[in-house]
Amino acid sequence: MTKRNLVIVGNWKMNKTPTETKQFFTEFTKLYEKEASKIDPTTWFGLAVPAINLVIAAENKVAKKMLVAAQDVHQEASGAFTGDLSASMLKAVGANSVVIGHSERRAYHHEDDALINLKTQKALKEHLIPIVCIGESLKEREQNIWKDVLQKQIKGAFTNINNTEILKVIIAYEPIWAIGTGKTASADQAQEACQYVRLEIEKLFNKQVANQIIIQYGGSVKPENVAEILNKPDIDGALVGGASLEANSFIKLLTLNK
Ligand code: PGA
């Protein structure tokens, strides 16, 4: 199997003003300079920040391999879409990546797989790395239909994307019941689901694509559990909410992952 790089991305959600963002980067840059030698050189990392903070994040990129991600993108290039932002606008302020279809956007903004597919295609066209989120609810986990849910989300999100383009996508498997709840899926549960996602990708594309695509786990990842989760063979990184808000905790996620 081809070796896949780890990709650890913080998702700040609706947190931090520009002033707070600057404070974070002052602290994070110092810590990064001190701890850089402890970070595996093949590890990629990044932060998905509120759009008003993208400029600051881009100006404070501590490494070339740092992703500066937006948290959403509109599927159209421009037009009468009040409040939305296009991929070219995000790129213009320094973003190189975008989170698409987070469960909070699926729930509160009624985003469905078809829309997520259009947004993913748009991001790919504009050379923003899409981090596409999938994951089942607690009810679906308890009803033991999580595989069907993931299969439907994968098919819906990745239709009309070819074998080359799909490899630019990062998939984030985030069980909704583990997000912000402090309830992490066990490392074995996370591995089982990420392995299943890889299998579905193989069915939709091919074995080579399945072996190469990056699949992150997300949901209550913190310095205390990051190593156990990222040691699993099918988990290639993490999408981290709460534990990415403090520079001290975020740097630990980058240094403690082995
Ligand atoms: P959490 O959030 O780490 O706070 O559970 C993860 C996410 O929603 O991406």
Boltz pocket constraint, residues with backbone or C-beta under 6 A from the ligand:
constraints:
  - pocket:
      binder: B
      contacts: [[A, 11], [A, 174], [A, 178], [A, 179], [A, 180], [A, 181], [A, 182], [A, 218], [A, 219], [A, 220], [A, 221], [A, 239], [A, 240], [A, 241], [A, 242], [A, 243]]
      max_distance: 6.0
